[in-house]
Amino acid sequence: MHTIHRLKRLALTVSATLGFMAIANGCGPVEYINQVSRKASSEVEAAKSVKADKYSPYWYTLAVEYLNKAREEAAHADYQAANRFGKRSAEAAAKARELAVKRAADPSSIPVVPDSSPDSSSPDSSGVDIMDTDSPAGLDDEDPLANIGNNVGDKGDQ
């Protein structure tokens, strides 16, 4: 009788463990739906609605590309990577939205991009040699790593 009781308890423990593992494996897709399908997509749409593609093209493009990469990783069933990219997409979209609202309200805060002549190696009308600039014009105040999580290859945010 004691042996039967122990076998029942063992069977219950094994089935509970297997059930928990099945649920735990299912969390990746569930988190993906929350992080990417809902949050990141909504943030990108919100950024687009305030014309972030015009007023903050760097951050908006970054958000869109992170969202695309998140969807690509999910298609390969790498939900952990998809969730990381989704989080970064949402963060970049929020930054794009914030900057777009600020720039739309105060057009003088929009960086001026110098006109480039057909021969981009010659100085433009302001006397600045376009080929000697360290960063693209208009992006000086946009640090691509500020307010964004760890690098994609880092495993610290898992």
N, C-alpha and C positions, 0 to 999 in steps of 0.2 A: 504494500500500500504506500509505503514511504517512497519507494522508487517511482511509482506512477505519479505521485505528487511532484517529485523533483523533475521528472520528464515534462510534465505539464508546465511547470514554472520555466524550465529551460526553453520550451517551445514558445511560450509567451514572450520571454525575453528576446529570443531571436527574432520573432515576428515584429516586436516593437522596434528593435534595432533596425531591421530592414525597412520598416515603415518610415522611421525617422530619416534614414539615408535617402529613401526615395523622395521624401519631402525636401530634404536639404539639397538634393540635386536639382530639384525643380525651382529653387530660389533664384538661380541665375536668370532664367527667362522671365520670371515674375519681376525681378528687380529691373531687368532690361525694359520691360513694358513701362514700368514706372519712370525710370530715369530717362530713357531715350524717347520712347513713343509719346510720352506725355510731357515731361518736364522740358527736355531739350528742344523738342519740336515746338512746343508752345513758346519758349523763350526766343527761338529763331523767328517765329511768326510775329511775335511782339516787336522784335527789333526791326523786322521788315516794315511793320505798320507805321513806324516813326521814321521811315526812310533811312535806316542805318546804312543801307547799301550806297546811299549818296553821301551822307554826313560822316560816316565812320566805316569806310569801305574795308579797311584792314581787319578790324574786329568782326565785322559782319561776315566777311569771306572766311575768316578763321572759324567762326561758329558753324557756318554751312559745311565747310570741309570736315570739321570734327564730327558733325552729325552724319555726313555721308560715310565717314570711316567707321563710325559706331554701327551703322546699319550693315556695312560690309562685314565687320567682325561678327555680328550676330548671324549673318547668313552662313558663316563658317562655324557657327555654334560656339564661338569664343565669347561668351557672355560677360566674362570678367573684363576683357579688353573693351568690349562694346560699352559696358557701363562706365569705364574710365573715360572713353572718348565722349560719351553722352554727357558726363559731368563737365568735361572741359568745354563742350559745345554750349551748354547752358551758361557757364561762366563767361565765355567769350561773347555770347549773345547779350547777356545782361550788361556787359561793358560796352558793347556796340550801341545798345539802346540808350544807356546813360549818356554816352558821348554824343549820340545823334540828337537827343533832346537838348543837351547843352548847346550844341553847335547850331541847331535850328533856331533856338531862342536868341542866340547872339552870333549872327553871321560873321562878326569880326573875329571870332575865335577860331574860324576855319583856317587852317594853314593854307598859305598861298603857294600854289605849285607854279614854278616859273615856266614860261612858254619855252619850248625847246624848238630850235631851228632844225631844218631837215638834216643838217650836219651836226650831230649831237656832240662832236668833239670840240666844236668851237664855242667860245663863251656866248652866253645868251645876252639879251639886252641889258641885264643888270650887271654884266661883267663877271658873273660867276661861271666857272668852268664846270659844266654839269658832270663831266666824267670824274672830277676830283671830289665829289661829295661822298661822305661816308655812309649816309643812309638816304633812302628815297625821300624826295621832297614831300613834305606834308605828313610824314610819319615820325618826325623827330620826337613828338610827345607821346608816341604810342609804343610803349615797351611791350614786346610780344610775350614776355615771361611774367610780367607783373600780374598779380591776382589770378594766375592760372596755376593749377596743381603741379605736381612733380612731372618730370619728363616722362614720356610714354613708356620708355623702357624700364623705368624704375619700378621696383616691386614693393616699395615702401608703402604705397597707398592701397594695398590689396586687403 
